[in-house]
């Protein structure tokens, strides 16, 4: 395993051409092999790449901080949690704008970008991005509901329930 994965962690996909170790890269590879879910033209394919990149570079670090507070995964101050929570909501607003006039991120058909972004945000939708916030994010709400109901998503994740009310974070008290 260590010889095949330079990061020495999961996930890992071994192919005839070599090994892939990033979940986004694995997702794109599988979509490419299946000849679907990558968009129907060059713009849609670029949108797939754009939203996967957004998920990995913008959403991931912020989701990790929010999850640290929600799940008590490590020490986080109230201020750091509040900053991460505010940023995550702003990033979801960007997603809401990007979905304007579309059912899915790259158009009206689901793509691998929808799966990658939905998986990145799943814990947040279940614990933090509550019904009140989502009510103002109509495009995101419709997208999340449609994406989590895709047969492949249900098969892997089960029936994802979005939270009505946000959970309170576990934070450390800052010393004065």
Secondary structure, 3 states (H helix, E strand, C coil): CCCCCCCCCCCCEEECCEEECCHHHHHHHHHHHHCCCCCCCHHHHHHHHHHHHHHHHHHHHHHHHHHHHHHCCCCCEHHHHHHHHHHHHHHHHHHHHHCCCCCECCECCCCHHHHHHHHHHHHHHHHCCCHHHHHHCHHHHHHHHHHHCCHHHHHHHCCCCCCCCCCCCCCECCCC
